[in-house]
Structure formats: structure tokens, C-alpha cells
Amino acid sequence: MKNFYDEIIYAPLAGCSDYPFRAMSARYKPGLMFCEMVKMEPLVRGIPNTLRMLDYNEAMRPIGGQICGSDPKLAGPAARIIEEHGFDVVDLNCGCPVDKVTKDGSGSGMLKDLDRIGEVIANMVAAVKIPVSLKIRAGWDEENIVAAEVTRIAEKAGATAIVVHGRTRKQAYKGPSNWDHIKACVEVAQKIKVVGNGDLFTPESAIAMREQTGCDGVLIARGTMGQPWIAEEIRALAAKEPLAPRNFEACREALLDHFALSVEYKSKQGALIDMRKVCCWYLKNTPNARELRKKASHATSLEEVYGLIHGFASA
Ligand SMILES: Cc1cc2nc3c(=O)[nH]c(=O)nc-3n(C[C@H](O)[C@H](O)[C@H](O)COP(=O)(O)O)c2cc1C
């Protein structure tokens, strides 16, 4: 069976990797892409808004679902729902740093209770046939780096892969992702695949991470925002094929395509809200992108947003 984790993977991004985002990503064929995380409890209860976050189409394959929660009893049923929805892999979130999530021991809160990680993973593995992975931060803080230990525990519990973000929970997004923690996981891994994550914004950085850490795959998060083509660029660079830089017009075209997908999938109000963040992603390298964002956040109609994007000049 093909291993989805040796690949260029697009991350779960709460509030961002929604259906239109993934429809854009699918055009450039990442090796695997994830939906936004869903909490185990509302998933098991069948809450419609939670289930809607798992909408996908066949072009988005291979596709992963990510569950977040710390209750071993819910883990198996939640993983099974992901499998029944036809997902190719299921991942456990052990990295989310938000207080609201960690306060019941979920997300990066799991890094304080490694036995629980083993139990939750084992229950997921027992419940499904699809590959199970987990996504961690290096540890809760610098004094408690647990990435290599979690790699061993997850491997023993039957996980196929571990995704390692080289920052601690305490760091949030301050300072760089420490790739040495990814390397430490590679060194203890026997069968389990190790996927490196953190600060991959260019094709060059993805190649460098593989070289420096020996990781099997790479997972890109913020670097996919406004750059749905980054997988294509990494593959081209790895194959030493020439890379044509995308100019302003190509980025504007992509933004318009993303907007159209958002309008098609969401309500008018939903698409308007979406554009407040999305328009900035695609044009972030232009000097007056902030101005566009400001105007887009006050727009009251889709026509107004179209007008703003069409009328936007690069400098
Ligand atoms: C807006 C946003 C939402 C995120 N949502 C999730 C999520 O749902 N699940 C998860 O495991 N990580 C989530 N992350 C973390 C990323 O997947 C990734 O681990 C982190 O951003 C570091 O990678 P990067 O440097 O490539 O951005 C999120 C990050 C951001 C910025």
C-alpha cells in the first residue's frame, strides 16, 4: 500500500483548510491534505456543523481527517466515523496550543500525559483499517521535550506516522521551529514514518528540512496559505526542473479562483468573511496588501470585493 506520509503534506488549519481552500490545493496535487481538526465529542454526537467541516470531493484525495480530544473511550468511535466518511488517514491532534483546547488535556495538553497518548492511539488503531497518525509539538516547554519518547510510544501503539512541529507549546509561534527535535524522532523511529513540520515557506526550505533531519515527509501549514502550488514547486526543485516565479497577475488570478470557489460553497456572508483573510494571503508580497485587506473587511457585497481585487495594483 502507498505510504501517504513519505510525501509533501498540506496541514490541518483550523479556520482555514476548509472546502474552498482544499479545492484550490487539489489543483497542485499534494501527497496528502488535511481537513481542519474536528473535536471528538461533537463528531461522535453527529453535530451538523462538525460534519460539514469534513466535506470533500474526490479530487482532494488522498485526504486526512484530524480528531482532537483526550478521552480514550471516544477515540475509537471518532476515528471510525472518519473512516466511514471515506478518509484515507486519520490523525490525532497533540499540538494545538490554545487554552480552550488544552484545559481538558486535549491538543498539546496530551504532551503532559504520554500514557494517555499511547492509549488513545491504540484505541484508534484498533477501531479502523486506515493508517493512524498523530501530530505533536516537541514538548510542553523547553524543559519537557518529549518528541522522541512520544515517537516510541506511538510506534508501539501502532501509529503509521508522527508529524513533529519543532516548537514547544510554550513557544506558541515565537522563535523558529527547532528541526533538531524532528531529527531526534527520526533517530528513534523504527517502522513509524516521521514527518517534519515548521517554517516551510519556500521549496528550498522543504528540501533543506529533508536533508537536515532525514524525515520521511514534510508537512506545510502557513506556507500553503496563498501558495496552493507549493507542492508543485517543491517537486520541481527536487527534480531540478526550472521554476517560473509566479507574478502578480498569476496571484490575482488564483485569488479570484479561490473567491469563486468560496462563493460557490459558502453563503454570501460566508464568502465575504472568507475574503477578509484570503485576499491578503495571495497578495501578501505586494506593498499595499494591507490596504486591500482593510477595504475588503468593510465590503458589504460580493461585487464590491470583485471590484477591489480587479482594481488592485501591485504598487
Ligand atoms: C491558522 C492556523 C490553524 C491551525 N490549525 C491546526 C489544526 O487544526 N490542527 C493542527 O494539528 N495544527 C494546526 N495548526 C498548526 C499547523 O498545522 C502547523 O503545525 C504550524 O503552523 C507550524 O507549521 P508552519 O510553520 O508550516 O506554519 C494551525 C496553524 C495555524 C497558523
The ligand as an SDF file (V2000), in Angstrom:
LIG
                    3D

 31 33  0  0  0  0  0  0  0  0999 V2000
   -4.4250   29.3250   11.4880 C   0  0  0  0  0  0  0  0  0  0  0  0
   -3.8120   28.0350   11.9340 C   0  0  0  0  0  0  0  0  0  0  0  0
   -4.6310   26.9500   12.2130 C   0  0  0  0  0  0  0  0  0  0  0  0
   -4.0820   25.7230   12.6200 C   0  0  0  0  0  0  0  0  0  0  0  0
   -4.9070   24.6560   12.8310 N   0  0  0  0  0  0  0  0  0  0  0  0
   -4.3810   23.4300   13.1440 C   0  0  0  0  0  0  0  0  0  0  0  0
   -5.2080   22.2930   13.2650 C   0  0  0  0  0  0  0  0  0  0  0  0
   -6.4360   22.3290   13.0750 O   0  0  0  0  0  0  0  0  0  0  0  0
   -4.5990   21.1180   13.6050 N   0  0  0  0  0  0  0  0  0  0  0  0
   -3.2350   21.0180   13.8070 C   0  0  0  0  0  0  0  0  0  0  0  0
   -2.7210   19.9350   14.1000 O   0  0  0  0  0  0  0  0  0  0  0  0
   -2.4400   22.0920   13.6650 N   0  0  0  0  0  0  0  0  0  0  0  0
   -2.9770   23.2820   13.3340 C   0  0  0  0  0  0  0  0  0  0  0  0
   -2.1460   24.3710   13.1470 N   0  0  0  0  0  0  0  0  0  0  0  0
   -0.6880   24.1810   13.2510 C   0  0  0  0  0  0  0  0  0  0  0  0
   -0.0680   23.8840   11.8790 C   0  0  0  0  0  0  0  0  0  0  0  0
   -0.6130   22.7380   11.2870 O   0  0  0  0  0  0  0  0  0  0  0  0
    1.4720   23.7520   11.9550 C   0  0  0  0  0  0  0  0  0  0  0  0
    1.7970   22.7020   12.8170 O   0  0  0  0  0  0  0  0  0  0  0  0
    2.1540   25.0240   12.4350 C   0  0  0  0  0  0  0  0  0  0  0  0
    1.5680   26.1840   11.8470 O   0  0  0  0  0  0  0  0  0  0  0  0
    3.6380   25.0230   12.0940 C   0  0  0  0  0  0  0  0  0  0  0  0
    3.8260   24.8540   10.7110 O   0  0  0  0  0  0  0  0  0  0  0  0
    4.1830   26.0760    9.7070 P   0  0  0  0  0  0  0  0  0  0  0  0
    5.4310   26.7260   10.2420 O   0  0  0  0  0  0  0  0  0  0  0  0
    4.3800   25.3770    8.3740 O   0  0  0  0  0  0  0  0  0  0  0  0
    3.0320   27.0190    9.7220 O   0  0  0  0  0  0  0  0  0  0  0  0
   -2.6740   25.5940   12.7760 C   0  0  0  0  0  0  0  0  0  0  0  0
   -1.8620   26.6830   12.4980 C   0  0  0  0  0  0  0  0  0  0  0  0
   -2.4060   27.8970   12.0840 C   0  0  0  0  0  0  0  0  0  0  0  0
   -1.4930   29.0550   11.7720 C   0  0  0  0  0  0  0  0  0  0  0  0
  1  2  1  0
  2  3  1  0
  2 30  2  0
  3  4  2  0
  4  5  1  0
  4 28  1  0
  5  6  2  0
  6  7  1  0
  6 13  1  0
  7  8  2  0
  7  9  1  0
  9 10  1  0
 10 11  2  0
 10 12  1  0
 12 13  2  0
 13 14  1  0
 14 15  1  0
 14 28  1  0
 15 16  1  0
 16 17  1  0
 16 18  1  0
 18 19  1  0
 18 20  1  0
 20 21  1  0
 20 22  1  0
 22 23  1  0
 23 24  1  0
 24 25  2  0
 24 26  1  0
 24 27  1  0
 28 29  2  0
 29 30  1  0
 30 31  1  0
M  END
$$$$
